[in-house]
Amino acid sequence: MIIDQDRALENVMTAVVEQAVNDWRALCNGAPETSDRNFRELTHFFKHDCIAYLKDQTVAPGIYAKLKSEREEAYGNNLLYFQKFGT
């Protein structure tokens, strides 16, 4: 029973990270920012909170690096705007 609860918790935590990744990618693909999905909060999550959600905590920095790269690819020169305003 405890193993099942541990596995269920791990599945939920993984799903939170997967949703954050999906939200980030949706924004990169042109989805509008909302109060529930925006680069500012997602950046904070990946920089500060994501590590607590992953069983292998060494993976979190790589996830964020990959997503930043995808954002730079999606926005190109317009990324300077985002960097200037901190989002």
PDB file of N, CA, C and O in Angstrom:
ATOM      1  N   MET A   1       0.819  -1.198   0.000  1.00  0.00           N
ATOM      2  CA  MET A   1       0.000   0.000   0.000  1.00  0.00           C
ATOM      3  C   MET A   1       0.862   1.261   0.000  1.00  0.00           C
ATOM      4  O   MET A   1       0.595   2.182  -0.772  1.00  0.00           O
ATOM      5  N   ILE A   2       1.882   1.324   0.842  1.00  0.00           N
ATOM      6  CA  ILE A   2       2.750   2.494   0.889  1.00  0.00           C
ATOM      7  C   ILE A   2       3.484   2.675  -0.431  1.00  0.00           C
ATOM      8  O   ILE A   2       3.665   3.801  -0.894  1.00  0.00           O
ATOM      9  N   ILE A   3       3.900   1.583  -1.032  1.00  0.00           N
ATOM     10  CA  ILE A   3       4.583   1.671  -2.325  1.00  0.00           C
ATOM     11  C   ILE A   3       3.655   2.294  -3.357  1.00  0.00           C
ATOM     12  O   ILE A   3       4.083   3.132  -4.152  1.00  0.00           O
ATOM     13  N   ASP A   4       2.392   1.893  -3.352  1.00  0.00           N
ATOM     14  CA  ASP A   4       1.435   2.460  -4.289  1.00  0.00           C
ATOM     15  C   ASP A   4       1.233   3.954  -4.043  1.00  0.00           C
ATOM     16  O   ASP A   4       1.107   4.727  -4.993  1.00  0.00           O
ATOM     17  N   GLN A   5       1.202   4.363  -2.774  1.00  0.00           N
ATOM     18  CA  GLN A   5       1.049   5.776  -2.458  1.00  0.00           C
ATOM     19  C   GLN A   5       2.285   6.562  -2.897  1.00  0.00           C
ATOM     20  O   GLN A   5       2.169   7.667  -3.427  1.00  0.00           O
ATOM     21  N   ASP A   6       3.460   5.989  -2.674  1.00  0.00           N
ATOM     22  CA  ASP A   6       4.688   6.646  -3.113  1.00  0.00           C
ATOM     23  C   ASP A   6       4.718   6.786  -4.625  1.00  0.00           C
ATOM     24  O   ASP A   6       5.088   7.834  -5.155  1.00  0.00           O
ATOM     25  N   ARG A   7       4.331   5.735  -5.304  1.00  0.00           N
ATOM     26  CA  ARG A   7       4.307   5.778  -6.771  1.00  0.00           C
ATOM     27  C   ARG A   7       3.274   6.788  -7.262  1.00  0.00           C
ATOM     28  O   ARG A   7       3.526   7.513  -8.223  1.00  0.00           O
ATOM     29  N   ALA A   8       2.124   6.838  -6.614  1.00  0.00           N
ATOM     30  CA  ALA A   8       1.084   7.793  -7.009  1.00  0.00           C
ATOM     31  C   ALA A   8       1.581   9.229  -6.824  1.00  0.00           C
ATOM     32  O   ALA A   8       1.368  10.081  -7.686  1.00  0.00           O
ATOM     33  N   LEU A   9       2.235   9.488  -5.708  1.00  0.00           N
ATOM     34  CA  LEU A   9       2.779  10.826  -5.464  1.00  0.00           C
ATOM     35  C   LEU A   9       3.835  11.178  -6.503  1.00  0.00           C
ATOM     36  O   LEU A   9       3.856  12.297  -7.017  1.00  0.00           O
ATOM     37  N   GLU A  10       4.700  10.238  -6.810  1.00  0.00           N
ATOM     38  CA  GLU A  10       5.723  10.468  -7.829  1.00  0.00           C
ATOM     39  C   GLU A  10       5.082  10.758  -9.182  1.00  0.00           C
ATOM     40  O   GLU A  10       5.557  11.621  -9.920  1.00  0.00           O
ATOM     41  N   ASN A  11       4.013  10.047  -9.512  1.00  0.00           N
ATOM     42  CA  ASN A  11       3.316  10.278 -10.780  1.00  0.00           C
ATOM     43  C   ASN A  11       2.712  11.679 -10.847  1.00  0.00           C
ATOM     44  O   ASN A  11       2.765  12.336 -11.887  1.00  0.00           O
ATOM     45  N   VAL A  12       2.135  12.130  -9.730  1.00  0.00           N
ATOM     46  CA  VAL A  12       1.557  13.471  -9.686  1.00  0.00           C
ATOM     47  C   VAL A  12       2.646  14.527  -9.840  1.00  0.00           C
ATOM     48  O   VAL A  12       2.476  15.498 -10.578  1.00  0.00           O
ATOM     49  N   MET A  13       3.748  14.339  -9.152  1.00  0.00           N
ATOM     50  CA  MET A  13       4.843  15.300  -9.224  1.00  0.00           C
ATOM     51  C   MET A  13       5.431  15.362 -10.634  1.00  0.00           C
ATOM     52  O   MET A  13       5.759  16.441 -11.128  1.00  0.00           O
ATOM     53  N   THR A  14       5.559  14.221 -11.265  1.00  0.00           N
ATOM     54  CA  THR A  14       6.045  14.181 -12.645  1.00  0.00           C
ATOM     55  C   THR A  14       5.058  14.874 -13.575  1.00  0.00           C
ATOM     56  O   THR A  14       5.461  15.589 -14.492  1.00  0.00           O
ATOM     57  N   ALA A  15       3.770  14.664 -13.340  1.00  0.00           N
ATOM     58  CA  ALA A  15       2.743  15.299 -14.172  1.00  0.00           C
ATOM     59  C   ALA A  15       2.790  16.826 -14.054  1.00  0.00           C
ATOM     60  O   ALA A  15       2.534  17.528 -15.032  1.00  0.00           O
ATOM     61  N   VAL A  16       3.114  17.340 -12.873  1.00  0.00           N
ATOM     62  CA  VAL A  16       3.235  18.798 -12.682  1.00  0.00           C
ATOM     63  C   VAL A  16       4.361  19.344 -13.561  1.00  0.00           C
ATOM     64  O   VAL A  16       4.199  20.370 -14.221  1.00  0.00           O
ATOM     65  N   VAL A  17       5.495  18.656 -13.562  1.00  0.00           N
ATOM     66  CA  VAL A  17       6.629  19.091 -14.388  1.00  0.00           C
ATOM     67  C   VAL A  17       6.267  18.987 -15.866  1.00  0.00           C
ATOM     68  O   VAL A  17       6.562  19.894 -16.645  1.00  0.00           O
ATOM     69  N   GLU A  18       5.632  17.888 -16.251  1.00  0.00           N
ATOM     70  CA  GLU A  18       5.244  17.721 -17.655  1.00  0.00           C
ATOM     71  C   GLU A  18       4.282  18.822 -18.096  1.00  0.00           C
ATOM     72  O   GLU A  18       4.387  19.322 -19.216  1.00  0.00           O
ATOM     73  N   GLN A  19       3.349  19.202 -17.230  1.00  0.00           N
ATOM     74  CA  GLN A  19       2.416  20.275 -17.576  1.00  0.00           C
ATOM     75  C   GLN A  19       3.144  21.599 -17.723  1.00  0.00           C
ATOM     76  O   GLN A  19       2.827  22.386 -18.615  1.00  0.00           O
ATOM     77  N   ALA A  20       4.112  21.854 -16.859  1.00  0.00           N
ATOM     78  CA  ALA A  20       4.893  23.087 -16.966  1.00  0.00           C
ATOM     79  C   ALA A  20       5.670  23.128 -18.277  1.00  0.00           C
ATOM     80  O   ALA A  20       5.748  24.172 -18.924  1.00  0.00           O
ATOM     81  N   VAL A  21       6.243  21.994 -18.669  1.00  0.00           N
ATOM     82  CA  VAL A  21       6.956  21.911 -19.947  1.00  0.00           C
ATOM     83  C   VAL A  21       5.980  22.160 -21.096  1.00  0.00           C
ATOM     84  O   VAL A  21       6.285  22.914 -22.020  1.00  0.00           O
ATOM     85  N   ASN A  22       4.811  21.528 -21.038  1.00  0.00           N
ATOM     86  CA  ASN A  22       3.809  21.726 -22.097  1.00  0.00           C
ATOM     87  C   ASN A  22       3.353  23.178 -22.174  1.00  0.00           C
ATOM     88  O   ASN A  22       3.170  23.715 -23.266  1.00  0.00           O
ATOM     89  N   ASP A  23       3.169  23.818 -21.011  1.00  0.00           N
ATOM     90  CA  ASP A  23       2.770  25.229 -21.004  1.00  0.00           C
ATOM     91  C   ASP A  23       3.855  26.103 -21.622  1.00  0.00           C
ATOM     92  O   ASP A  23       3.557  26.996 -22.415  1.00  0.00           O
ATOM     93  N   TRP A  24       5.108  25.851 -21.263  1.00  0.00           N
ATOM     94  CA  TRP A  24       6.233  26.611 -21.812  1.00  0.00           C
ATOM     95  C   TRP A  24       6.242  26.483 -23.337  1.00  0.00           C
ATOM     96  O   TRP A  24       6.355  27.477 -24.056  1.00  0.00           O
ATOM     97  N   ARG A  25       6.123  25.257 -23.810  1.00  0.00           N
ATOM     98  CA  ARG A  25       6.172  25.024 -25.263  1.00  0.00           C
ATOM     99  C   ARG A  25       4.974  25.642 -25.967  1.00  0.00           C
ATOM    100  O   ARG A  25       5.096  26.124 -27.093  1.00  0.00           O
ATOM    101  N   ALA A  26       3.820  25.631 -25.315  1.00  0.00           N
ATOM    102  CA  ALA A  26       2.647  26.273 -25.914  1.00  0.00           C
ATOM    103  C   ALA A  26       2.895  27.769 -26.079  1.00  0.00           C
ATOM    104  O   ALA A  26       2.540  28.350 -27.105  1.00  0.00           O
ATOM    105  N   LEU A  27       3.503  28.390 -25.075  1.00  0.00           N
ATOM    106  CA  LEU A  27       3.831  29.813 -25.179  1.00  0.00           C
ATOM    107  C   LEU A  27       4.830  30.064 -26.304  1.00  0.00           C
ATOM    108  O   LEU A  27       4.707  31.041 -27.043  1.00  0.00           O
ATOM    109  N   CYS A  28       5.808  29.189 -26.432  1.00  0.00           N
ATOM    110  CA  CYS A  28       6.790  29.329 -27.519  1.00  0.00           C
ATOM    111  C   CYS A  28       6.137  29.193 -28.885  1.00  0.00           C
ATOM    112  O   CYS A  28       6.620  29.748 -29.872  1.00  0.00           O
ATOM    113  N   ASN A  29       5.038  28.453 -28.936  1.00  0.00           N
ATOM    114  CA  ASN A  29       4.331  28.252 -30.198  1.00  0.00           C
ATOM    115  C   ASN A  29       3.231  29.280 -30.428  1.00  0.00           C
ATOM    116  O   ASN A  29       2.420  29.130 -31.342  1.00  0.00           O
ATOM    117  N   GLY A  30       3.202  30.327 -29.599  1.00  0.00           N
ATOM    118  CA  GLY A  30       2.288  31.425 -29.856  1.00  0.00           C
ATOM    119  C   GLY A  30       1.055  31.499 -28.979  1.00  0.00           C
ATOM    120  O   GLY A  30       0.247  32.412 -29.148  1.00  0.00           O
ATOM    121  N   ALA A  31       0.880  30.579 -28.053  1.00  0.00           N
ATOM    122  CA  ALA A  31      -0.267  30.681 -27.143  1.00  0.00           C
ATOM    123  C   ALA A  31      -0.125  31.955 -26.311  1.00  0.00           C
ATOM    124  O   ALA A  31       0.984  32.320 -25.922  1.00  0.00           O
ATOM    125  N   PRO A  32      -1.225  32.621 -26.041  1.00  0.00           N
ATOM    126  CA  PRO A  32      -1.139  33.861 -25.265  1.00  0.00           C
ATOM    127  C   PRO A  32      -0.811  33.578 -23.792  1.00  0.00           C
ATOM    128  O   PRO A  32      -1.214  32.560 -23.230  1.00  0.00           O
ATOM    129  N   GLU A  33      -0.074  34.504 -23.196  1.00  0.00           N
ATOM    130  CA  GLU A  33       0.192  34.384 -21.767  1.00  0.00           C
ATOM    131  C   GLU A  33      -1.087  34.708 -21.001  1.00  0.00           C
ATOM    132  O   GLU A  33      -1.847  35.602 -21.370  1.00  0.00           O
ATOM    133  N   THR A  34      -1.297  33.965 -19.939  1.00  0.00           N
ATOM    134  CA  THR A  34      -2.441  34.179 -19.058  1.00  0.00           C
ATOM    135  C   THR A  34      -1.929  34.191 -17.620  1.00  0.00           C
ATOM    136  O   THR A  34      -0.738  34.001 -17.375  1.00  0.00           O
ATOM    137  N   SER A  35      -2.820  34.412 -16.689  1.00  0.00           N
ATOM    138  CA  SER A  35      -2.407  34.370 -15.284  1.00  0.00           C
ATOM    139  C   SER A  35      -1.999  32.960 -14.869  1.00  0.00           C
ATOM    140  O   SER A  35      -1.228  32.788 -13.924  1.00  0.00           O
ATOM    141  N   ASP A  36      -2.507  31.964 -15.563  1.00  0.00           N
ATOM    142  CA  ASP A  36      -2.178  30.568 -15.254  1.00  0.00           C
ATOM    143  C   ASP A  36      -1.016  30.020 -16.073  1.00  0.00           C
ATOM    144  O   ASP A  36      -0.456  28.976 -15.739  1.00  0.00           O
ATOM    145  N   ARG A  37      -0.654  30.716 -17.137  1.00  0.00           N
ATOM    146  CA  ARG A  37       0.413  30.228 -18.021  1.00  0.00           C
ATOM    147  C   ARG A  37       1.178  31.429 -18.548  1.00  0.00           C
ATOM    148  O   ARG A  37       0.729  32.122 -19.461  1.00  0.00           O
ATOM    149  N   ASN A  38       2.350  31.664 -17.952  1.00  0.00           N
ATOM    150  CA  ASN A  38       3.172  32.790 -18.394  1.00  0.00           C
ATOM    151  C   ASN A  38       4.641  32.482 -18.116  1.00  0.00           C
ATOM    152  O   ASN A  38       4.977  31.690 -17.236  1.00  0.00           O
ATOM    153  N   PHE A  39       5.495  33.128 -18.886  1.00  0.00           N
ATOM    154  CA  PHE A  39       6.929  32.852 -18.775  1.00  0.00           C
ATOM    155  C   PHE A  39       7.500  33.239 -17.411  1.00  0.00           C
ATOM    156  O   PHE A  39       8.403  32.569 -16.909  1.00  0.00           O
ATOM    157  N   ARG A  40       6.996  34.284 -16.820  1.00  0.00           N
ATOM    158  CA  ARG A  40       7.545  34.724 -15.528  1.00  0.00           C
ATOM    159  C   ARG A  40       7.374  33.618 -14.469  1.00  0.00           C
ATOM    160  O   ARG A  40       8.338  33.255 -13.795  1.00  0.00           O
ATOM    161  N   GLU A  41       6.174  33.095 -14.326  1.00  0.00           N
ATOM    162  CA  GLU A  41       5.943  32.053 -13.326  1.00  0.00           C
ATOM    163  C   GLU A  41       6.611  30.738 -13.710  1.00  0.00           C
ATOM    164  O   GLU A  41       7.123  30.027 -12.845  1.00  0.00           O
ATOM    165  N   LEU A  42       6.610  30.414 -14.988  1.00  0.00           N
ATOM    166  CA  LEU A  42       7.261  29.175 -15.417  1.00  0.00           C
ATOM    167  C   LEU A  42       8.772  29.252 -15.217  1.00  0.00           C
ATOM    168  O   LEU A  42       9.405  28.270 -14.828  1.00  0.00           O
ATOM    169  N   THR A  43       9.343  30.421 -15.485  1.00  0.00           N
ATOM    170  CA  THR A  43      10.781  30.593 -15.245  1.00  0.00           C
ATOM    171  C   THR A  43      11.095  30.389 -13.766  1.00  0.00           C
ATOM    172  O   THR A  43      12.060  29.707 -13.418  1.00  0.00           O
ATOM    173  N   HIS A  44      10.292  30.973 -12.911  1.00  0.00           N
ATOM    174  CA  HIS A  44      10.499  30.794 -11.470  1.00  0.00           C
ATOM    175  C   HIS A  44      10.384  29.314 -11.100  1.00  0.00           C
ATOM    176  O   HIS A  44      11.199  28.798 -10.335  1.00  0.00           O
ATOM    177  N   PHE A  45       9.381  28.640 -11.638  1.00  0.00           N
ATOM    178  CA  PHE A  45       9.206  27.221 -11.342  1.00  0.00           C
ATOM    179  C   PHE A  45      10.439  26.421 -11.744  1.00  0.00           C
ATOM    180  O   PHE A  45      10.951  25.628 -10.953  1.00  0.00           O
ATOM    181  N   PHE A  46      10.915  26.622 -12.960  1.00  0.00           N
ATOM    182  CA  PHE A  46      12.052  25.827 -13.438  1.00  0.00           C
ATOM    183  C   PHE A  46      13.357  26.192 -12.731  1.00  0.00           C
ATOM    184  O   PHE A  46      14.228  25.337 -12.567  1.00  0.00           O
ATOM    185  N   LYS A  47      13.503  27.439 -12.315  1.00  0.00           N
ATOM    186  CA  LYS A  47      14.729  27.842 -11.615  1.00  0.00           C
ATOM    187  C   LYS A  47      14.735  27.405 -10.146  1.00  0.00           C
ATOM    188  O   LYS A  47      15.789  27.073  -9.603  1.00  0.00           O
ATOM    189  N   HIS A  48      13.566  27.404  -9.503  1.00  0.00           N
ATOM    190  CA  HIS A  48      13.541  27.250  -8.048  1.00  0.00           C
ATOM    191  C   HIS A  48      12.747  26.056  -7.523  1.00  0.00           C
ATOM    192  O   HIS A  48      13.085  25.518  -6.469  1.00  0.00           O
ATOM    193  N   ASP A  49      11.722  25.636  -8.214  1.00  0.00           N
ATOM    194  CA  ASP A  49      10.811  24.635  -7.657  1.00  0.00           C
ATOM    195  C   ASP A  49      10.874  23.275  -8.332  1.00  0.00           C
ATOM    196  O   ASP A  49      10.608  22.254  -7.697  1.00  0.00           O
ATOM    197  N   CYS A  50      11.215  23.252  -9.581  1.00  0.00           N
ATOM    198  CA  CYS A  50      11.172  22.022 -10.373  1.00  0.00           C
ATOM    199  C   CYS A  50      11.976  20.890  -9.733  1.00  0.00           C
ATOM    200  O   CYS A  50      11.546  19.736  -9.739  1.00  0.00           O
ATOM    201  N   ILE A  51      13.115  21.215  -9.195  1.00  0.00           N
ATOM    202  CA  ILE A  51      14.006  20.207  -8.632  1.00  0.00           C
ATOM    203  C   ILE A  51      13.310  19.375  -7.544  1.00  0.00           C
ATOM    204  O   ILE A  51      13.600  18.189  -7.391  1.00  0.00           O
ATOM    205  N   ALA A  52      12.410  19.987  -6.803  1.00  0.00           N
ATOM    206  CA  ALA A  52      11.705  19.284  -5.726  1.00  0.00           C
ATOM    207  C   ALA A  52      10.673  18.295  -6.259  1.00  0.00           C
ATOM    208  O   ALA A  52      10.222  17.415  -5.526  1.00  0.00           O
ATOM    209  N   TYR A  53      10.301  18.433  -7.518  1.00  0.00           N
ATOM    210  CA  TYR A  53       9.280  17.578  -8.113  1.00  0.00           C
ATOM    211  C   TYR A  53       9.850  16.357  -8.817  1.00  0.00           C
ATOM    212  O   TYR A  53       9.094  15.489  -9.254  1.00  0.00           O
ATOM    213  N   LEU A  54      11.155  16.277  -8.933  1.00  0.00           N
ATOM    214  CA  LEU A  54      11.768  15.200  -9.706  1.00  0.00           C
ATOM    215  C   LEU A  54      12.527  14.228  -8.816  1.00  0.00           C
ATOM    216  O   LEU A  54      13.239  14.629  -7.895  1.00  0.00           O
ATOM    217  N   LYS A  55      12.363  12.964  -9.102  1.00  0.00           N
ATOM    218  CA  LYS A  55      13.084  11.937  -8.353  1.00  0.00           C
ATOM    219  C   LYS A  55      14.588  12.076  -8.592  1.00  0.00           C
ATOM    220  O   LYS A  55      15.385  12.001  -7.657  1.00  0.00           O
ATOM    221  N   ASP A  56      14.959  12.278  -9.842  1.00  0.00           N
ATOM    222  CA  ASP A  56      16.361  12.514 -10.199  1.00  0.00           C
ATOM    223  C   ASP A  56      16.558  14.027 -10.292  1.00  0.00           C
ATOM    224  O   ASP A  56      16.276  14.629 -11.327  1.00  0.00           O
ATOM    225  N   GLN A  57      17.033  14.628  -9.231  1.00  0.00           N
ATOM    226  CA  GLN A  57      17.116  16.075  -9.143  1.00  0.00           C
ATOM    227  C   GLN A  57      18.187  16.682 -10.040  1.00  0.00           C
ATOM    228  O   GLN A  57      18.217  17.898 -10.225  1.00  0.00           O
ATOM    229  N   THR A  58      19.058  15.863 -10.594  1.00  0.00           N
ATOM    230  CA  THR A  58      20.080  16.387 -11.498  1.00  0.00           C
ATOM    231  C   THR A  58      19.500  16.745 -12.861  1.00  0.00           C
ATOM    232  O   THR A  58      20.170  17.390 -13.668  1.00  0.00           O
ATOM    233  N   VAL A  59      18.271  16.336 -13.124  1.00  0.00           N
ATOM    234  CA  VAL A  59      17.639  16.547 -14.427  1.00  0.00           C
ATOM    235  C   VAL A  59      17.088  17.967 -14.579  1.00  0.00           C
ATOM    236  O   VAL A  59      17.032  18.489 -15.692  1.00  0.00           O
ATOM    237  N   ALA A  60      16.685  18.587 -13.486  1.00  0.00           N
ATOM    238  CA  ALA A  60      16.000  19.885 -13.543  1.00  0.00           C
ATOM    239  C   ALA A  60      16.780  20.964 -14.300  1.00  0.00           C
ATOM    240  O   ALA A  60      16.195  21.636 -15.150  1.00  0.00           O
ATOM    241  N   PRO A  61      18.074  21.159 -14.029  1.00  0.00           N
ATOM    242  CA  PRO A  61      18.793  22.204 -14.775  1.00  0.00           C
ATOM    243  C   PRO A  61      18.822  21.938 -16.286  1.00  0.00           C
ATOM    244  O   PRO A  61      18.775  22.877 -17.081  1.00  0.00           O
ATOM    245  N   GLY A  62      18.896  20.695 -16.671  1.00  0.00           N
ATOM    246  CA  GLY A  62      18.898  20.354 -18.092  1.00  0.00           C
ATOM    247  C   GLY A  62      17.562  20.644 -18.755  1.00  0.00           C
ATOM    248  O   GLY A  62      17.509  21.085 -19.903  1.00  0.00           O
ATOM    249  N   ILE A  63      16.489  20.395 -18.027  1.00  0.00           N
ATOM    250  CA  ILE A  63      15.160  20.700 -18.557  1.00  0.00           C
ATOM    251  C   ILE A  63      15.050  22.198 -18.823  1.00  0.00           C
ATOM    252  O   ILE A  63      14.615  22.617 -19.896  1.00  0.00           O
ATOM    253  N   TYR A  64      15.446  22.995 -17.842  1.00  0.00           N
ATOM    254  CA  TYR A  64      15.343  24.445 -17.996  1.00  0.00           C
ATOM    255  C   TYR A  64      16.242  24.958 -19.121  1.00  0.00           C
ATOM    256  O   TYR A  64      15.839  25.838 -19.881  1.00  0.00           O
ATOM    257  N   ALA A  65      17.439  24.420 -19.231  1.00  0.00           N
ATOM    258  CA  ALA A  65      18.351  24.836 -20.308  1.00  0.00           C
ATOM    259  C   ALA A  65      17.741  24.532 -21.676  1.00  0.00           C
ATOM    260  O   ALA A  65      17.824  25.348 -22.594  1.00  0.00           O
ATOM    261  N   LYS A  66      17.138  23.371 -21.805  1.00  0.00           N
ATOM    262  CA  LYS A  66      16.505  22.983 -23.075  1.00  0.00           C
ATOM    263  C   LYS A  66      15.345  23.912 -23.391  1.00  0.00           C
ATOM    264  O   LYS A  66      15.196  24.355 -24.530  1.00  0.00           O
ATOM    265  N   LEU A  67      14.531  24.207 -22.401  1.00  0.00           N
ATOM    266  CA  LEU A  67      13.376  25.082 -22.632  1.00  0.00           C
ATOM    267  C   LEU A  67      13.802  26.502 -22.975  1.00  0.00           C
ATOM    268  O   LEU A  67      13.190  27.138 -23.833  1.00  0.00           O
ATOM    269  N   LYS A  68      14.844  27.012 -22.317  1.00  0.00           N
ATOM    270  CA  LYS A  68      15.352  28.344 -22.663  1.00  0.00           C
ATOM    271  C   LYS A  68      15.824  28.369 -24.107  1.00  0.00           C
ATOM    272  O   LYS A  68      15.585  29.339 -24.826  1.00  0.00           O
ATOM    273  N   SER A  69      16.489  27.314 -24.529  1.00  0.00           N
ATOM    274  CA  SER A  69      16.958  27.218 -25.906  1.00  0.00           C
ATOM    275  C   SER A  69      15.779  27.227 -26.878  1.00  0.00           C
ATOM    276  O   SER A  69      15.833  27.887 -27.915  1.00  0.00           O
ATOM    277  N   GLU A  70      14.728  26.506 -26.548  1.00  0.00           N
ATOM    278  CA  GLU A  70      13.534  26.471 -27.400  1.00  0.00           C
ATOM    279  C   GLU A  70      12.888  27.853 -27.474  1.00  0.00           C
ATOM    280  O   GLU A  70      12.390  28.253 -28.527  1.00  0.00           O
ATOM    281  N   ARG A  71      12.897  28.576 -26.367  1.00  0.00           N
ATOM    282  CA  ARG A  71      12.321  29.920 -26.359  1.00  0.00           C
ATOM    283  C   ARG A  71      13.150  30.862 -27.223  1.00  0.00           C
ATOM    284  O   ARG A  71      12.596  31.661 -27.978  1.00  0.00           O
ATOM    285  N   GLU A  72      14.461  30.772 -27.117  1.00  0.00           N
ATOM    286  CA  GLU A  72      15.339  31.606 -27.940  1.00  0.00           C
ATOM    287  C   GLU A  72      15.121  31.305 -29.420  1.00  0.00           C
ATOM    288  O   GLU A  72      15.108  32.211 -30.253  1.00  0.00           O
ATOM    289  N   GLU A  73      14.953  30.039 -29.731  1.00  0.00           N
ATOM    290  CA  GLU A  73      14.698  29.643 -31.119  1.00  0.00           C
ATOM    291  C   GLU A  73      13.365  30.214 -31.605  1.00  0.00           C
ATOM    292  O   GLU A  73      13.263  30.696 -32.733  1.00  0.00           O
ATOM    293  N   ALA A  74      12.359  30.158 -30.755  1.00  0.00           N
ATOM    294  CA  ALA A  74      11.018  30.604 -31.137  1.00  0.00           C
ATOM    295  C   ALA A  74      10.941  32.116 -31.297  1.00  0.00           C
ATOM    296  O   ALA A  74      10.250  32.611 -32.187  1.00  0.00           O
ATOM    297  N   TYR A  75      11.647  32.855 -30.439  1.00  0.00           N
ATOM    298  CA  TYR A  75      11.509  34.310 -30.436  1.00  0.00           C
ATOM    299  C   TYR A  75      12.642  35.037 -31.139  1.00  0.00           C
ATOM    300  O   TYR A  75      12.501  36.214 -31.469  1.00  0.00           O
ATOM    301  N   GLY A  76      13.738  34.378 -31.370  1.00  0.00           N
ATOM    302  CA  GLY A  76      14.840  35.010 -32.073  1.00  0.00           C
ATOM    303  C   GLY A  76      15.227  36.344 -31.479  1.00  0.00           C
ATOM    304  O   GLY A  76      15.467  36.442 -30.276  1.00  0.00           O
ATOM    305  N   ASN A  77      15.291  37.376 -32.308  1.00  0.00           N
ATOM    306  CA  ASN A  77      15.697  38.716 -31.860  1.00  0.00           C
ATOM    307  C   ASN A  77      14.713  39.326 -30.875  1.00  0.00           C
ATOM    308  O   ASN A  77      15.086  40.197 -30.089  1.00  0.00           O
ATOM    309  N   ASN A  78      13.476  38.885 -30.905  1.00  0.00           N
ATOM    310  CA  ASN A  78      12.479  39.419 -29.983  1.00  0.00           C
ATOM    311  C   ASN A  78      12.752  38.995 -28.545  1.00  0.00           C
ATOM    312  O   ASN A  78      12.142  39.534 -27.622  1.00  0.00           O
ATOM    313  N   LEU A  79      13.653  38.043 -28.336  1.00  0.00           N
ATOM    314  CA  LEU A  79      13.977  37.588 -26.990  1.00  0.00           C
ATOM    315  C   LEU A  79      14.574  38.722 -26.167  1.00  0.00           C
ATOM    316  O   LEU A  79      14.439  38.730 -24.944  1.00  0.00           O
ATOM    317  N   LEU A  80      15.232  39.677 -26.815  1.00  0.00           N
ATOM    318  CA  LEU A  80      15.794  40.812 -26.087  1.00  0.00           C
ATOM    319  C   LEU A  80      14.710  41.569 -25.331  1.00  0.00           C
ATOM    320  O   LEU A  80      14.953  42.075 -24.236  1.00  0.00           O
ATOM    321  N   TYR A  81      13.530  41.650 -25.902  1.00  0.00           N
ATOM    322  CA  TYR A  81      12.405  42.281 -25.223  1.00  0.00           C
ATOM    323  C   TYR A  81      12.093  41.552 -23.920  1.00  0.00           C
ATOM    324  O   TYR A  81      11.912  42.180 -22.876  1.00  0.00           O
ATOM    325  N   PHE A  82      12.031  40.234 -23.987  1.00  0.00           N
ATOM    326  CA  PHE A  82      11.697  39.445 -22.813  1.00  0.00           C
ATOM    327  C   PHE A  82      12.777  39.551 -21.746  1.00  0.00           C
ATOM    328  O   PHE A  82      12.471  39.633 -20.557  1.00  0.00           O
ATOM    329  N   GLN A  83      14.031  39.550 -22.162  1.00  0.00           N
ATOM    330  CA  GLN A  83      15.120  39.649 -21.209  1.00  0.00           C
ATOM    331  C   GLN A  83      15.110  41.018 -20.527  1.00  0.00           C
ATOM    332  O   GLN A  83      15.374  41.123 -19.330  1.00  0.00           O
ATOM    333  N   LYS A  84      14.807  42.058 -21.292  1.00  0.00           N
ATOM    334  CA  LYS A  84      14.793  43.412 -20.742  1.00  0.00           C
ATOM    335  C   LYS A  84      13.724  43.566 -19.663  1.00  0.00           C
ATOM    336  O   LYS A  84      13.941  44.240 -18.656  1.00  0.00           O
ATOM    337  N   PHE A  85      12.573  42.940 -19.880  1.00  0.00           N
ATOM    338  CA  PHE A  85      11.464  43.089 -18.947  1.00  0.00           C
ATOM    339  C   PHE A  85      11.355  41.929 -17.975  1.00  0.00           C
ATOM    340  O   PHE A  85      10.381  41.845 -17.228  1.00  0.00           O
ATOM    341  N   GLY A  86      12.329  41.037 -17.968  1.00  0.00           N
ATOM    342  CA  GLY A  86      12.404  40.003 -16.945  1.00  0.00           C
ATOM    343  C   GLY A  86      11.420  38.874 -17.072  1.00  0.00           C
ATOM    344  O   GLY A  86      11.148  38.201 -16.078  1.00  0.00           O
ATOM    345  N   THR A  87      10.874  38.631 -18.236  1.00  0.00           N
ATOM    346  CA  THR A  87       9.954  37.505 -18.387  1.00  0.00           C
ATOM    347  C   THR A  87      10.553  36.452 -19.271  1.00  0.00           C
ATOM    348  O   THR A  87       9.924  35.423 -19.517  1.00  0.00           O
TER     349      THR A  87
END
